[in-house]
Amino acid sequence: MQPLAYQYQPWWLQQTTALALIGLWLAVVIALALLVRRRWRQQREWSRKLVHIGSGAVVPLAWALAVDRWLAIAAAATITLVAAFNHRRRLLPAIEDVGRTSYGTVAYGASITLLLLAYWPQRADAVCAGVLVMAIGDGLAGLIGPLLPSRSWTLFGQRRSLAGTGTMAAASLLVLGSLAALRGGSPGPSALVSITTTAVLLEQIGWGGLDNLSVPLAVAWLWQSLCG
């Protein structure tokens, strides 16, 4: 719920304040990613995953701050275009320089833009479900998977591991369970397991970071379908 003082602000001031807070959050995330890249130069994936996880928090933040539909869509589309430009020019290597072909950052922005177009703000919970599963589940899998020794396999040229896949499943289920609790327990446990399983399977076959598009869209659609 918004603070009472925030509710009585003029619309333009509410939206300006919300966008400023979101912009500040993104600036902090990018600054931390640059610091991580500078401190651990051999771990290029860490800074990228920090941006991946941190940027996911923008959606629940926008929900809490009641960002207007078209402002949210315009902001997401603009960030996606900036990400596409950075993908080509590598102006911020902390976001893109991972030593392999990946369109994940652009796909991530595109998925958020499409989800906002489809569901915002009436089903902001569905947008949060799709984005947070990708941000936290996939983000933690990419960090923890390489650090823990476990069985691994390759699908479509992408290495996957038991540790990373287990992390994706556990984090996704936790995220979805938390959102369901906020909704009073809907959807139920079996639906949450089904959504989580779908997310994990799509992440397995995502080539070149395109799971950043398929996972959020599928999770959000299943969420709103199963919630009724």
PyMOL commands that place a pseudoatom at each C-alpha (Angstrom):
pseudoatom trace, name=CA, resn=MET, resi=1, chain=A, elem=C, hetatm=0, pos=[0.000, 0.000, 0.000]
pseudoatom trace, name=CA, resn=GLN, resi=2, chain=A, elem=C, hetatm=0, pos=[1.257, 3.459, -0.848]
pseudoatom trace, name=CA, resn=PRO, resi=3, chain=A, elem=C, hetatm=0, pos=[2.030, 5.895, 1.988]
pseudoatom trace, name=CA, resn=LEU, resi=4, chain=A, elem=C, hetatm=0, pos=[-0.858, 8.316, 2.654]
pseudoatom trace, name=CA, resn=ALA, resi=5, chain=A, elem=C, hetatm=0, pos=[1.261, 11.347, 1.754]
pseudoatom trace, name=CA, resn=TYR, resi=6, chain=A, elem=C, hetatm=0, pos=[2.187, 9.714, -1.555]
pseudoatom trace, name=CA, resn=GLN, resi=7, chain=A, elem=C, hetatm=0, pos=[-1.488, 9.078, -2.401]
pseudoatom trace, name=CA, resn=TYR, resi=8, chain=A, elem=C, hetatm=0, pos=[-2.333, 12.785, -2.155]
pseudoatom trace, name=CA, resn=GLN, resi=9, chain=A, elem=C, hetatm=0, pos=[0.475, 13.986, -4.388]
pseudoatom trace, name=CA, resn=PRO, resi=10, chain=A, elem=C, hetatm=0, pos=[-0.418, 15.247, -7.886]
pseudoatom trace, name=CA, resn=TRP, resi=11, chain=A, elem=C, hetatm=0, pos=[-0.246, 12.519, -10.558]
pseudoatom trace, name=CA, resn=TRP, resi=12, chain=A, elem=C, hetatm=0, pos=[2.754, 14.032, -12.313]
pseudoatom trace, name=CA, resn=LEU, resi=13, chain=A, elem=C, hetatm=0, pos=[4.686, 14.297, -9.047]
pseudoatom trace, name=CA, resn=GLN, resi=14, chain=A, elem=C, hetatm=0, pos=[3.846, 10.702, -8.099]
pseudoatom trace, name=CA, resn=GLN, resi=15, chain=A, elem=C, hetatm=0, pos=[5.087, 9.425, -11.435]
pseudoatom trace, name=CA, resn=THR, resi=16, chain=A, elem=C, hetatm=0, pos=[8.197, 11.612, -11.461]
pseudoatom trace, name=CA, resn=THR, resi=17, chain=A, elem=C, hetatm=0, pos=[9.084, 10.450, -7.955]
pseudoatom trace, name=CA, resn=ALA, resi=18, chain=A, elem=C, hetatm=0, pos=[8.498, 6.812, -8.893]
pseudoatom trace, name=CA, resn=LEU, resi=19, chain=A, elem=C, hetatm=0, pos=[10.638, 6.995, -12.031]
pseudoatom trace, name=CA, resn=ALA, resi=20, chain=A, elem=C, hetatm=0, pos=[13.380, 8.834, -10.141]
pseudoatom trace, name=CA, resn=LEU, resi=21, chain=A, elem=C, hetatm=0, pos=[13.467, 6.118, -7.457]
pseudoatom trace, name=CA, resn=ILE, resi=22, chain=A, elem=C, hetatm=0, pos=[13.561, 3.370, -10.078]
pseudoatom trace, name=CA, resn=GLY, resi=23, chain=A, elem=C, hetatm=0, pos=[16.300, 5.184, -11.995]
pseudoatom trace, name=CA, resn=LEU, resi=24, chain=A, elem=C, hetatm=0, pos=[18.289, 5.560, -8.781]
pseudoatom trace, name=CA, resn=TRP, resi=25, chain=A, elem=C, hetatm=0, pos=[17.939, 1.844, -8.073]
pseudoatom trace, name=CA, resn=LEU, resi=26, chain=A, elem=C, hetatm=0, pos=[19.160, 0.931, -11.562]
pseudoatom trace, name=CA, resn=ALA, resi=27, chain=A, elem=C, hetatm=0, pos=[22.092, 3.331, -11.225]
pseudoatom trace, name=CA, resn=VAL, resi=28, chain=A, elem=C, hetatm=0, pos=[23.089, 1.647, -7.945]
pseudoatom trace, name=CA, resn=VAL, resi=29, chain=A, elem=C, hetatm=0, pos=[22.830, -1.810, -9.551]
pseudoatom trace, name=CA, resn=ILE, resi=30, chain=A, elem=C, hetatm=0, pos=[24.993, -0.797, -12.516]
pseudoatom trace, name=CA, resn=ALA, resi=31, chain=A, elem=C, hetatm=0, pos=[27.531, 0.902, -10.242]
pseudoatom trace, name=CA, resn=LEU, resi=32, chain=A, elem=C, hetatm=0, pos=[27.808, -2.247, -8.133]
pseudoatom trace, name=CA, resn=ALA, resi=33, chain=A, elem=C, hetatm=0, pos=[28.198, -4.352, -11.273]
pseudoatom trace, name=CA, resn=LEU, resi=34, chain=A, elem=C, hetatm=0, pos=[31.064, -2.160, -12.445]
pseudoatom trace, name=CA, resn=LEU, resi=35, chain=A, elem=C, hetatm=0, pos=[32.722, -2.486, -9.034]
pseudoatom trace, name=CA, resn=VAL, resi=36, chain=A, elem=C, hetatm=0, pos=[32.332, -6.268, -9.104]
pseudoatom trace, name=CA, resn=ARG, resi=37, chain=A, elem=C, hetatm=0, pos=[33.814, -6.429, -12.592]
pseudoatom trace, name=CA, resn=ARG, resi=38, chain=A, elem=C, hetatm=0, pos=[36.782, -4.323, -11.523]
pseudoatom trace, name=CA, resn=ARG, resi=39, chain=A, elem=C, hetatm=0, pos=[37.369, -6.328, -8.336]
pseudoatom trace, name=CA, resn=TRP, resi=40, chain=A, elem=C, hetatm=0, pos=[36.944, -9.824, -9.859]
pseudoatom trace, name=CA, resn=ARG, resi=41, chain=A, elem=C, hetatm=0, pos=[38.128, -9.437, -13.431]
pseudoatom trace, name=CA, resn=GLN, resi=42, chain=A, elem=C, hetatm=0, pos=[38.199, -13.173, -14.127]
pseudoatom trace, name=CA, resn=GLN, resi=43, chain=A, elem=C, hetatm=0, pos=[34.557, -13.623, -13.105]
pseudoatom trace, name=CA, resn=ARG, resi=44, chain=A, elem=C, hetatm=0, pos=[32.864, -11.729, -15.918]
pseudoatom trace, name=CA, resn=GLU, resi=45, chain=A, elem=C, hetatm=0, pos=[29.557, -13.533, -15.375]
pseudoatom trace, name=CA, resn=TRP, resi=46, chain=A, elem=C, hetatm=0, pos=[29.201, -12.154, -11.847]
pseudoatom trace, name=CA, resn=SER, resi=47, chain=A, elem=C, hetatm=0, pos=[28.675, -8.534, -12.862]
pseudoatom trace, name=CA, resn=ARG, resi=48, chain=A, elem=C, hetatm=0, pos=[26.185, -9.546, -15.559]
pseudoatom trace, name=CA, resn=LYS, resi=49, chain=A, elem=C, hetatm=0, pos=[24.169, -11.679, -13.153]
pseudoatom trace, name=CA, resn=LEU, resi=50, chain=A, elem=C, hetatm=0, pos=[24.174, -8.879, -10.597]
pseudoatom trace, name=CA, resn=VAL, resi=51, chain=A, elem=C, hetatm=0, pos=[22.500, -6.638, -13.180]
pseudoatom trace, name=CA, resn=HIS, resi=52, chain=A, elem=C, hetatm=0, pos=[20.183, -9.523, -14.114]
pseudoatom trace, name=CA, resn=ILE, resi=53, chain=A, elem=C, hetatm=0, pos=[18.999, -10.011, -10.522]
pseudoatom trace, name=CA, resn=GLY, resi=54, chain=A, elem=C, hetatm=0, pos=[18.994, -6.359, -9.511]
pseudoatom trace, name=CA, resn=SER, resi=55, chain=A, elem=C, hetatm=0, pos=[17.029, -5.133, -12.506]
pseudoatom trace, name=CA, resn=GLY, resi=56, chain=A, elem=C, hetatm=0, pos=[14.287, -7.657, -11.757]
pseudoatom trace, name=CA, resn=ALA, resi=57, chain=A, elem=C, hetatm=0, pos=[13.461, -5.712, -8.602]
pseudoatom trace, name=CA, resn=VAL, resi=58, chain=A, elem=C, hetatm=0, pos=[12.304, -2.821, -10.790]
pseudoatom trace, name=CA, resn=VAL, resi=59, chain=A, elem=C, hetatm=0, pos=[8.964, -4.522, -11.502]
pseudoatom trace, name=CA, resn=PRO, resi=60, chain=A, elem=C, hetatm=0, pos=[7.747, -4.981, -7.896]
pseudoatom trace, name=CA, resn=LEU, resi=61, chain=A, elem=C, hetatm=0, pos=[9.107, -1.511, -7.174]
pseudoatom trace, name=CA, resn=ALA, resi=62, chain=A, elem=C, hetatm=0, pos=[7.043, -0.089, -10.050]
pseudoatom trace, name=CA, resn=TRP, resi=63, chain=A, elem=C, hetatm=0, pos=[4.024, -2.006, -8.757]
pseudoatom trace, name=CA, resn=ALA, resi=64, chain=A, elem=C, hetatm=0, pos=[4.455, -0.589, -5.245]
pseudoatom trace, name=CA, resn=LEU, resi=65, chain=A, elem=C, hetatm=0, pos=[4.884, 2.934, -6.630]
pseudoatom trace, name=CA, resn=ALA, resi=66, chain=A, elem=C, hetatm=0, pos=[1.886, 2.597, -8.987]
pseudoatom trace, name=CA, resn=VAL, resi=67, chain=A, elem=C, hetatm=0, pos=[3.751, 3.538, -12.144]
pseudoatom trace, name=CA, resn=ASP, resi=68, chain=A, elem=C, hetatm=0, pos=[1.356, 4.414, -14.955]
pseudoatom trace, name=CA, resn=ARG, resi=69, chain=A, elem=C, hetatm=0, pos=[0.859, 1.801, -17.703]
pseudoatom trace, name=CA, resn=TRP, resi=70, chain=A, elem=C, hetatm=0, pos=[2.208, 3.816, -20.613]
pseudoatom trace, name=CA, resn=LEU, resi=71, chain=A, elem=C, hetatm=0, pos=[5.078, 5.294, -18.632]
pseudoatom trace, name=CA, resn=ALA, resi=72, chain=A, elem=C, hetatm=0, pos=[6.103, 1.784, -17.577]
pseudoatom trace, name=CA, resn=ILE, resi=73, chain=A, elem=C, hetatm=0, pos=[5.903, 0.481, -21.149]
pseudoatom trace, name=CA, resn=ALA, resi=74, chain=A, elem=C, hetatm=0, pos=[7.810, 3.461, -22.552]
pseudoatom trace, name=CA, resn=ALA, resi=75, chain=A, elem=C, hetatm=0, pos=[10.535, 3.112, -19.911]
pseudoatom trace, name=CA, resn=ALA, resi=76, chain=A, elem=C, hetatm=0, pos=[10.901, -0.637, -20.510]
pseudoatom trace, name=CA, resn=ALA, resi=77, chain=A, elem=C, hetatm=0, pos=[11.018, -0.184, -24.289]
pseudoatom trace, name=CA, resn=THR, resi=78, chain=A, elem=C, hetatm=0, pos=[13.639, 2.558, -23.960]
pseudoatom trace, name=CA, resn=ILE, resi=79, chain=A, elem=C, hetatm=0, pos=[15.805, 0.412, -21.694]
pseudoatom trace, name=CA, resn=THR, resi=80, chain=A, elem=C, hetatm=0, pos=[15.488, -2.474, -24.156]
pseudoatom trace, name=CA, resn=LEU, resi=81, chain=A, elem=C, hetatm=0, pos=[16.680, -0.250, -27.014]
pseudoatom trace, name=CA, resn=VAL, resi=82, chain=A, elem=C, hetatm=0, pos=[19.595, 0.954, -24.870]
pseudoatom trace, name=CA, resn=ALA, resi=83, chain=A, elem=C, hetatm=0, pos=[20.442, -2.689, -24.080]
pseudoatom trace, name=CA, resn=ALA, resi=84, chain=A, elem=C, hetatm=0, pos=[20.357, -3.547, -27.794]
pseudoatom trace, name=CA, resn=PHE, resi=85, chain=A, elem=C, hetatm=0, pos=[22.693, -0.638, -28.555]
pseudoatom trace, name=CA, resn=ASN, resi=86, chain=A, elem=C, hetatm=0, pos=[25.018, -1.688, -25.740]
pseudoatom trace, name=CA, resn=HIS, resi=87, chain=A, elem=C, hetatm=0, pos=[24.958, -5.263, -27.054]
pseudoatom trace, name=CA, resn=ARG, resi=88, chain=A, elem=C, hetatm=0, pos=[26.457, -4.018, -30.320]
pseudoatom trace, name=CA, resn=ARG, resi=89, chain=A, elem=C, hetatm=0, pos=[28.808, -1.352, -28.948]
pseudoatom trace, name=CA, resn=ARG, resi=90, chain=A, elem=C, hetatm=0, pos=[29.794, -2.829, -25.550]
pseudoatom trace, name=CA, resn=LEU, resi=91, chain=A, elem=C, hetatm=0, pos=[29.693, 0.583, -23.874]
pseudoatom trace, name=CA, resn=LEU, resi=92, chain=A, elem=C, hetatm=0, pos=[29.005, -1.157, -20.544]
pseudoatom trace, name=CA, resn=PRO, resi=93, chain=A, elem=C, hetatm=0, pos=[30.955, -4.421, -20.746]
pseudoatom trace, name=CA, resn=ALA, resi=94, chain=A, elem=C, hetatm=0, pos=[29.900, -5.333, -17.204]
pseudoatom trace, name=CA, resn=ILE, resi=95, chain=A, elem=C, hetatm=0, pos=[26.476, -6.102, -18.663]
pseudoatom trace, name=CA, resn=GLU, resi=96, chain=A, elem=C, hetatm=0, pos=[27.406, -7.893, -21.881]
pseudoatom trace, name=CA, resn=ASP, resi=97, chain=A, elem=C, hetatm=0, pos=[30.970, -9.181, -21.866]
pseudoatom trace, name=CA, resn=VAL, resi=98, chain=A, elem=C, hetatm=0, pos=[30.556, -12.863, -21.012]
pseudoatom trace, name=CA, resn=GLY, resi=99, chain=A, elem=C, hetatm=0, pos=[32.739, -14.477, -23.650]
pseudoatom trace, name=CA, resn=ARG, resi=100, chain=A, elem=C, hetatm=0, pos=[29.919, -16.211, -25.549]
pseudoatom trace, name=CA, resn=THR, resi=101, chain=A, elem=C, hetatm=0, pos=[27.089, -15.402, -27.903]
pseudoatom trace, name=CA, resn=SER, resi=102, chain=A, elem=C, hetatm=0, pos=[24.163, -14.188, -25.828]
pseudoatom trace, name=CA, resn=TYR, resi=103, chain=A, elem=C, hetatm=0, pos=[21.158, -12.010, -26.546]
pseudoatom trace, name=CA, resn=GLY, resi=104, chain=A, elem=C, hetatm=0, pos=[19.932, -12.415, -22.996]
pseudoatom trace, name=CA, resn=THR, resi=105, chain=A, elem=C, hetatm=0, pos=[20.007, -8.764, -21.942]
pseudoatom trace, name=CA, resn=VAL, resi=106, chain=A, elem=C, hetatm=0, pos=[17.998, -7.649, -24.962]
pseudoatom trace, name=CA, resn=ALA, resi=107, chain=A, elem=C, hetatm=0, pos=[15.583, -10.585, -24.619]
pseudoatom trace, name=CA, resn=TYR, resi=108, chain=A, elem=C, hetatm=0, pos=[15.139, -9.770, -20.921]
pseudoatom trace, name=CA, resn=GLY, resi=109, chain=A, elem=C, hetatm=0, pos=[14.143, -6.180, -21.685]
pseudoatom trace, name=CA, resn=ALA, resi=110, chain=A, elem=C, hetatm=0, pos=[11.859, -7.314, -24.509]
pseudoatom trace, name=CA, resn=SER, resi=111, chain=A, elem=C, hetatm=0, pos=[10.087, -9.799, -22.243]
pseudoatom trace, name=CA, resn=ILE, resi=112, chain=A, elem=C, hetatm=0, pos=[9.430, -7.131, -19.618]
pseudoatom trace, name=CA, resn=THR, resi=113, chain=A, elem=C, hetatm=0, pos=[8.084, -4.762, -22.278]
pseudoatom trace, name=CA, resn=LEU, resi=114, chain=A, elem=C, hetatm=0, pos=[5.757, -7.441, -23.664]
pseudoatom trace, name=CA, resn=LEU, resi=115, chain=A, elem=C, hetatm=0, pos=[4.539, -8.397, -20.192]
pseudoatom trace, name=CA, resn=LEU, resi=116, chain=A, elem=C, hetatm=0, pos=[3.764, -4.786, -19.385]
pseudoatom trace, name=CA, resn=LEU, resi=117, chain=A, elem=C, hetatm=0, pos=[1.817, -4.493, -22.632]
pseudoatom trace, name=CA, resn=ALA, resi=118, chain=A, elem=C, hetatm=0, pos=[-0.153, -7.627, -21.847]
pseudoatom trace, name=CA, resn=TYR, resi=119, chain=A, elem=C, hetatm=0, pos=[-0.851, -7.338, -18.112]
pseudoatom trace, name=CA, resn=TRP, resi=120, chain=A, elem=C, hetatm=0, pos=[0.054, -3.968, -16.579]
pseudoatom trace, name=CA, resn=PRO, resi=121, chain=A, elem=C, hetatm=0, pos=[-1.314, -2.805, -14.191]
pseudoatom trace, name=CA, resn=GLN, resi=122, chain=A, elem=C, hetatm=0, pos=[-4.383, -5.063, -13.831]
pseudoatom trace, name=CA, resn=ARG, resi=123, chain=A, elem=C, hetatm=0, pos=[-2.275, -8.198, -13.469]
pseudoatom trace, name=CA, resn=ALA, resi=124, chain=A, elem=C, hetatm=0, pos=[0.921, -6.728, -12.098]
pseudoatom trace, name=CA, resn=ASP, resi=125, chain=A, elem=C, hetatm=0, pos=[1.272, -9.912, -10.046]
pseudoatom trace, name=CA, resn=ALA, resi=126, chain=A, elem=C, hetatm=0, pos=[1.648, -11.923, -13.274]
pseudoatom trace, name=CA, resn=VAL, resi=127, chain=A, elem=C, hetatm=0, pos=[4.331, -9.536, -14.510]
pseudoatom trace, name=CA, resn=CYS, resi=128, chain=A, elem=C, hetatm=0, pos=[6.156, -9.886, -11.189]
pseudoatom trace, name=CA, resn=ALA, resi=129, chain=A, elem=C, hetatm=0, pos=[5.893, -13.674, -11.328]
pseudoatom trace, name=CA, resn=GLY, resi=130, chain=A, elem=C, hetatm=0, pos=[7.414, -13.868, -14.807]
pseudoatom trace, name=CA, resn=VAL, resi=131, chain=A, elem=C, hetatm=0, pos=[10.169, -11.336, -14.222]
pseudoatom trace, name=CA, resn=LEU, resi=132, chain=A, elem=C, hetatm=0, pos=[11.201, -12.443, -10.722]
pseudoatom trace, name=CA, resn=VAL, resi=133, chain=A, elem=C, hetatm=0, pos=[11.426, -16.118, -11.665]
pseudoatom trace, name=CA, resn=MET, resi=134, chain=A, elem=C, hetatm=0, pos=[13.809, -15.131, -14.434]
pseudoatom trace, name=CA, resn=ALA, resi=135, chain=A, elem=C, hetatm=0, pos=[15.696, -12.550, -12.385]
pseudoatom trace, name=CA, resn=ILE, resi=136, chain=A, elem=C, hetatm=0, pos=[16.165, -14.515, -9.170]
pseudoatom trace, name=CA, resn=GLY, resi=137, chain=A, elem=C, hetatm=0, pos=[15.859, -18.122, -10.344]
pseudoatom trace, name=CA, resn=ASP, resi=138, chain=A, elem=C, hetatm=0, pos=[18.004, -17.897, -13.446]
pseudoatom trace, name=CA, resn=GLY, resi=139, chain=A, elem=C, hetatm=0, pos=[20.287, -15.289, -11.907]
pseudoatom trace, name=CA, resn=LEU, resi=140, chain=A, elem=C, hetatm=0, pos=[21.160, -17.393, -8.870]
pseudoatom trace, name=CA, resn=ALA, resi=141, chain=A, elem=C, hetatm=0, pos=[21.498, -20.504, -11.035]
pseudoatom trace, name=CA, resn=GLY, resi=142, chain=A, elem=C, hetatm=0, pos=[24.093, -18.711, -13.138]
pseudoatom trace, name=CA, resn=LEU, resi=143, chain=A, elem=C, hetatm=0, pos=[26.034, -17.709, -10.037]
pseudoatom trace, name=CA, resn=ILE, resi=144, chain=A, elem=C, hetatm=0, pos=[25.791, -20.857, -7.924]
pseudoatom trace, name=CA, resn=GLY, resi=145, chain=A, elem=C, hetatm=0, pos=[25.911, -23.494, -10.683]
pseudoatom trace, name=CA, resn=PRO, resi=146, chain=A, elem=C, hetatm=0, pos=[29.544, -22.845, -11.701]
pseudoatom trace, name=CA, resn=LEU, resi=147, chain=A, elem=C, hetatm=0, pos=[30.696, -22.628, -8.078]
pseudoatom trace, name=CA, resn=LEU, resi=148, chain=A, elem=C, hetatm=0, pos=[29.422, -26.022, -6.897]
pseudoatom trace, name=CA, resn=PRO, resi=149, chain=A, elem=C, hetatm=0, pos=[30.782, -29.279, -8.346]
pseudoatom trace, name=CA, resn=SER, resi=150, chain=A, elem=C, hetatm=0, pos=[27.943, -31.352, -9.780]
pseudoatom trace, name=CA, resn=ARG, resi=151, chain=A, elem=C, hetatm=0, pos=[26.914, -33.339, -12.833]
pseudoatom trace, name=CA, resn=SER, resi=152, chain=A, elem=C, hetatm=0, pos=[26.661, -31.241, -15.971]
pseudoatom trace, name=CA, resn=TRP, resi=153, chain=A, elem=C, hetatm=0, pos=[25.371, -31.625, -19.525]
pseudoatom trace, name=CA, resn=THR, resi=154, chain=A, elem=C, hetatm=0, pos=[25.152, -29.621, -22.721]
pseudoatom trace, name=CA, resn=LEU, resi=155, chain=A, elem=C, hetatm=0, pos=[21.954, -28.704, -24.572]
pseudoatom trace, name=CA, resn=PHE, resi=156, chain=A, elem=C, hetatm=0, pos=[22.037, -26.675, -27.783]
pseudoatom trace, name=CA, resn=GLY, resi=157, chain=A, elem=C, hetatm=0, pos=[25.599, -25.673, -27.027]
pseudoatom trace, name=CA, resn=GLN, resi=158, chain=A, elem=C, hetatm=0, pos=[24.735, -24.391, -23.539]
pseudoatom trace, name=CA, resn=ARG, resi=159, chain=A, elem=C, hetatm=0, pos=[26.239, -25.984, -20.428]
pseudoatom trace, name=CA, resn=ARG, resi=160, chain=A, elem=C, hetatm=0, pos=[23.800, -26.819, -17.645]
pseudoatom trace, name=CA, resn=SER, resi=161, chain=A, elem=C, hetatm=0, pos=[24.515, -28.365, -14.255]
pseudoatom trace, name=CA, resn=LEU, resi=162, chain=A, elem=C, hetatm=0, pos=[22.593, -30.161, -11.548]
pseudoatom trace, name=CA, resn=ALA, resi=163, chain=A, elem=C, hetatm=0, pos=[23.544, -27.490, -9.011]
pseudoatom trace, name=CA, resn=GLY, resi=164, chain=A, elem=C, hetatm=0, pos=[22.408, -24.664, -11.273]
pseudoatom trace, name=CA, resn=THR, resi=165, chain=A, elem=C, hetatm=0, pos=[19.179, -26.400, -12.279]
pseudoatom trace, name=CA, resn=GLY, resi=166, chain=A, elem=C, hetatm=0, pos=[18.357, -27.221, -8.659]
pseudoatom trace, name=CA, resn=THR, resi=167, chain=A, elem=C, hetatm=0, pos=[19.010, -23.610, -7.686]
pseudoatom trace, name=CA, resn=MET, resi=168, chain=A, elem=C, hetatm=0, pos=[16.730, -22.394, -10.482]
pseudoatom trace, name=CA, resn=ALA, resi=169, chain=A, elem=C, hetatm=0, pos=[13.941, -24.710, -9.329]
pseudoatom trace, name=CA, resn=ALA, resi=170, chain=A, elem=C, hetatm=0, pos=[14.254, -23.882, -5.624]
pseudoatom trace, name=CA, resn=ALA, resi=171, chain=A, elem=C, hetatm=0, pos=[14.510, -20.111, -6.132]
pseudoatom trace, name=CA, resn=SER, resi=172, chain=A, elem=C, hetatm=0, pos=[11.632, -20.061, -8.627]
pseudoatom trace, name=CA, resn=LEU, resi=173, chain=A, elem=C, hetatm=0, pos=[9.374, -22.040, -6.307]
pseudoatom trace, name=CA, resn=LEU, resi=174, chain=A, elem=C, hetatm=0, pos=[10.252, -19.719, -3.420]
pseudoatom trace, name=CA, resn=VAL, resi=175, chain=A, elem=C, hetatm=0, pos=[9.485, -16.625, -5.506]
pseudoatom trace, name=CA, resn=LEU, resi=176, chain=A, elem=C, hetatm=0, pos=[6.172, -18.011, -6.736]
pseudoatom trace, name=CA, resn=GLY, resi=177, chain=A, elem=C, hetatm=0, pos=[5.220, -19.245, -3.275]
pseudoatom trace, name=CA, resn=SER, resi=178, chain=A, elem=C, hetatm=0, pos=[5.892, -15.788, -1.820]
pseudoatom trace, name=CA, resn=LEU, resi=179, chain=A, elem=C, hetatm=0, pos=[3.714, -14.120, -4.458]
pseudoatom trace, name=CA, resn=ALA, resi=180, chain=A, elem=C, hetatm=0, pos=[0.973, -16.701, -3.893]
pseudoatom trace, name=CA, resn=ALA, resi=181, chain=A, elem=C, hetatm=0, pos=[1.068, -15.968, -0.158]
pseudoatom trace, name=CA, resn=LEU, resi=182, chain=A, elem=C, hetatm=0, pos=[0.527, -12.282, -0.924]
pseudoatom trace, name=CA, resn=ARG, resi=183, chain=A, elem=C, hetatm=0, pos=[-2.547, -13.309, -2.926]
pseudoatom trace, name=CA, resn=GLY, resi=184, chain=A, elem=C, hetatm=0, pos=[-3.938, -15.355, -0.069]
pseudoatom trace, name=CA, resn=GLY, resi=185, chain=A, elem=C, hetatm=0, pos=[-2.645, -18.729, -1.236]
pseudoatom trace, name=CA, resn=SER, resi=186, chain=A, elem=C, hetatm=0, pos=[-3.576, -18.650, -4.917]
pseudoatom trace, name=CA, resn=PRO, resi=187, chain=A, elem=C, hetatm=0, pos=[-2.446, -20.449, -7.016]
pseudoatom trace, name=CA, resn=GLY, resi=188, chain=A, elem=C, hetatm=0, pos=[-2.084, -23.633, -4.985]
pseudoatom trace, name=CA, resn=PRO, resi=189, chain=A, elem=C, hetatm=0, pos=[0.976, -25.842, -4.441]
pseudoatom trace, name=CA, resn=SER, resi=190, chain=A, elem=C, hetatm=0, pos=[0.397, -28.131, -7.441]
pseudoatom trace, name=CA, resn=ALA, resi=191, chain=A, elem=C, hetatm=0, pos=[0.050, -25.143, -9.766]
pseudoatom trace, name=CA, resn=LEU, resi=192, chain=A, elem=C, hetatm=0, pos=[3.234, -23.592, -8.353]
pseudoatom trace, name=CA, resn=VAL, resi=193, chain=A, elem=C, hetatm=0, pos=[5.142, -26.820, -9.002]
pseudoatom trace, name=CA, resn=SER, resi=194, chain=A, elem=C, hetatm=0, pos=[3.794, -26.938, -12.571]
pseudoatom trace, name=CA, resn=ILE, resi=195, chain=A, elem=C, hetatm=0, pos=[4.849, -23.347, -13.260]
pseudoatom trace, name=CA, resn=THR, resi=196, chain=A, elem=C, hetatm=0, pos=[8.276, -23.978, -11.742]
pseudoatom trace, name=CA, resn=THR, resi=197, chain=A, elem=C, hetatm=0, pos=[8.764, -27.127, -13.811]
pseudoatom trace, name=CA, resn=THR, resi=198, chain=A, elem=C, hetatm=0, pos=[7.862, -25.256, -16.992]
pseudoatom trace, name=CA, resn=ALA, resi=199, chain=A, elem=C, hetatm=0, pos=[10.315, -22.474, -16.155]
pseudoatom trace, name=CA, resn=VAL, resi=200, chain=A, elem=C, hetatm=0, pos=[13.134, -24.948, -15.506]
pseudoatom trace, name=CA, resn=LEU, resi=201, chain=A, elem=C, hetatm=0, pos=[12.477, -26.856, -18.742]
pseudoatom trace, name=CA, resn=LEU, resi=202, chain=A, elem=C, hetatm=0, pos=[12.413, -23.668, -20.818]
pseudoatom trace, name=CA, resn=GLU, resi=203, chain=A, elem=C, hetatm=0, pos=[15.623, -22.497, -19.177]
pseudoatom trace, name=CA, resn=GLN, resi=204, chain=A, elem=C, hetatm=0, pos=[17.259, -25.787, -20.133]
pseudoatom trace, name=CA, resn=ILE, resi=205, chain=A, elem=C, hetatm=0, pos=[16.599, -25.344, -23.851]
pseudoatom trace, name=CA, resn=GLY, resi=206, chain=A, elem=C, hetatm=0, pos=[17.167, -21.592, -24.016]
pseudoatom trace, name=CA, resn=TRP, resi=207, chain=A, elem=C, hetatm=0, pos=[19.888, -20.954, -26.583]
pseudoatom trace, name=CA, resn=GLY, resi=208, chain=A, elem=C, hetatm=0, pos=[21.838, -17.707, -26.619]
pseudoatom trace, name=CA, resn=GLY, resi=209, chain=A, elem=C, hetatm=0, pos=[19.992, -16.220, -23.678]
pseudoatom trace, name=CA, resn=LEU, resi=210, chain=A, elem=C, hetatm=0, pos=[16.580, -16.483, -25.355]
pseudoatom trace, name=CA, resn=ASP, resi=211, chain=A, elem=C, hetatm=0, pos=[15.236, -18.176, -22.226]
pseudoatom trace, name=CA, resn=ASN, resi=212, chain=A, elem=C, hetatm=0, pos=[15.171, -14.605, -20.888]
pseudoatom trace, name=CA, resn=LEU, resi=213, chain=A, elem=C, hetatm=0, pos=[12.232, -14.151, -23.254]
pseudoatom trace, name=CA, resn=SER, resi=214, chain=A, elem=C, hetatm=0, pos=[10.514, -17.527, -23.108]
pseudoatom trace, name=CA, resn=VAL, resi=215, chain=A, elem=C, hetatm=0, pos=[10.616, -18.090, -19.341]
pseudoatom trace, name=CA, resn=PRO, resi=216, chain=A, elem=C, hetatm=0, pos=[9.029, -14.789, -18.199]
pseudoatom trace, name=CA, resn=LEU, resi=217, chain=A, elem=C, hetatm=0, pos=[6.314, -14.942, -20.859]
pseudoatom trace, name=CA, resn=ALA, resi=218, chain=A, elem=C, hetatm=0, pos=[5.418, -18.563, -20.081]
pseudoatom trace, name=CA, resn=VAL, resi=219, chain=A, elem=C, hetatm=0, pos=[5.483, -18.105, -16.312]
pseudoatom trace, name=CA, resn=ALA, resi=220, chain=A, elem=C, hetatm=0, pos=[3.322, -14.974, -16.442]
pseudoatom trace, name=CA, resn=TRP, resi=221, chain=A, elem=C, hetatm=0, pos=[0.784, -16.627, -18.751]
pseudoatom trace, name=CA, resn=LEU, resi=222, chain=A, elem=C, hetatm=0, pos=[0.548, -19.751, -16.601]
pseudoatom trace, name=CA, resn=TRP, resi=223, chain=A, elem=C, hetatm=0, pos=[0.306, -17.647, -13.453]
pseudoatom trace, name=CA, resn=GLN, resi=224, chain=A, elem=C, hetatm=0, pos=[-2.615, -15.570, -14.634]
pseudoatom trace, name=CA, resn=SER, resi=225, chain=A, elem=C, hetatm=0, pos=[-4.311, -18.613, -16.148]
pseudoatom trace, name=CA, resn=LEU, resi=226, chain=A, elem=C, hetatm=0, pos=[-4.042, -20.731, -13.009]
pseudoatom trace, name=CA, resn=CYS, resi=227, chain=A, elem=C, hetatm=0, pos=[-4.940, -17.881, -10.671]
pseudoatom trace, name=CA, resn=GLY, resi=228, chain=A, elem=C, hetatm=0, pos=[-8.186, -17.298, -12.501]
for i in range(1, 228): cmd.bond("trace and resi %d" % i, "trace and resi %d" % (i + 1))
show_as sticks, trace
zoom trace
